[in-house]
Amino acid sequence: MNSVEATVAVLAAAPEALYVASLGTATSALREASDDGPHFYFGGAMGCALGCALGVAERSPERDVICLLGDGELLMSAGSLWSLAGLAPPNLLAIVLDNSAYAITGGQPTVTDGRFARAAAALDSLASAEASTPTDTSARVADTPRPGLIQANVTLDGPLAPDPFVNPDWVLTRFEAACGVPARPDSTPRSP
Ligand SMILES: Cc1ncc(C[n+]2csc(CCOP(=O)(O)OP(=O)(O)O)c2C)c(N)n1
């Protein structure tokens, strides 16, 4: 399963969720799979995506929130898994697109050896699952309790067509609207 196929499967199982995607493959795959839906794409700020998703989940308790993470991203911010378990938002699911590499900086191995699901399982109050096919990925998104983490094992592919470096104004304006935040007078959607 490649990262776009995994993300298509996630979207099929949770089409109404609010999505936050970390920099790199997670952002490109979500842009590709959702035809540039109004999601929170990180163009930079490595290590901040799960923390951001915790805030989104707190402010939108009635919405399902899904955070798509690279394995390098989650490795950099592994402490945020403890925050996810400790704060235990009942509406937040983290999904690691685990390609075992820092893909966009040249494919250096993260040497995490697929241990994210086991690390999550060791934390009380955090559900944990693993998926390696699109069918399994959709099923796990549907049946994994929140808060939880799914390790989606994906292939290491070449660069995806959608640029991972997005315009923050474009991201924020559309995501605030998706969250139901009233538009600010100065907010003008720009190009990605
Ligand atoms: C604090 C910080 N350190 C390093 C980088 C450089 N950097 C950008 S993307 C990336 C790799 C991200 O790895 P992963 O989350 O696994 O995503 P993938 O590259 O596989 O898409 C790195 C190291 C950065 N943007 N910020």
The ligand as a Tripos MOL2 file, in Angstrom:
@<TRIPOS>MOLECULE
LIG
   26    27     1     0     0
SMALL
NO_CHARGES

@<TRIPOS>ATOM
      1 C1         12.7710   20.8710   13.1650 C.3       1 LIG1
      2 C2         13.0490   20.3450   11.7870 C.ar      1 LIG1
      3 N1         14.0620   19.4960   11.5760 N.ar      1 LIG1
      4 C3         14.2750   18.9920   10.3500 C.ar      1 LIG1
      5 C4         13.4900   19.3920    9.3110 C.ar      1 LIG1
      6 C5         13.7990   18.8680    7.9070 C.3       1 LIG1
      7 N2         12.8210   17.9070    7.4850 N.ar      1 LIG1
      8 C6         11.7690   18.2730    6.7330 C.ar      1 LIG1
      9 S1         10.8060   17.0000    6.3330 S.2       1 LIG1
     10 C7         11.8050   15.9430    7.1380 C.ar      1 LIG1
     11 C8         11.5110   14.4620    7.1480 C.3       1 LIG1
     12 C9         10.1210   14.1390    7.6510 C.3       1 LIG1
     13 O1         10.0260   12.7510    7.8110 O.3       1 LIG1
     14 P1          8.6320   12.0370    7.8750 P.3       1 LIG1
     15 O2          7.7900   12.6890    8.9110 O.co2     1 LIG1
     16 O3          8.8780   10.5800    8.0480 O.co2     1 LIG1
     17 O4          7.9340   12.3340    6.4990 O.3       1 LIG1
     18 P2          8.4260   11.8680    5.0290 P.3       1 LIG1
     19 O5          9.6760   12.6060    4.7460 O.co2     1 LIG1
     20 O6          8.6300   10.3940    5.0730 O.co2     1 LIG1
     21 O7          7.3490   12.2980    4.1380 O.co2     1 LIG1
     22 C10        12.8810   16.5760    7.7210 C.ar      1 LIG1
     23 C11        13.9510   15.9200    8.5090 C.3       1 LIG1
     24 C12        12.4400   20.2830    9.5760 C.ar      1 LIG1
     25 N3         11.5900   20.6870    8.6300 N.pl3     1 LIG1
     26 N4         12.2300   20.7500   10.8160 N.ar      1 LIG1
@<TRIPOS>BOND
     1     1     2 1
     2     2     3 ar
     3     2    26 ar
     4     3     4 ar
     5     4     5 ar
     6     5     6 1
     7     5    24 ar
     8     6     7 1
     9     7     8 ar
    10     7    22 ar
    11     8     9 ar
    12     9    10 ar
    13    10    11 1
    14    10    22 ar
    15    11    12 1
    16    12    13 1
    17    13    14 1
    18    14    15 2
    19    14    16 1
    20    14    17 1
    21    17    18 1
    22    18    19 2
    23    18    20 1
    24    18    21 1
    25    22    23 1
    26    24    25 1
    27    24    26 ar
@<TRIPOS>SUBSTRUCTURE
     1 LIG1         1 GROUP 0 **** ****
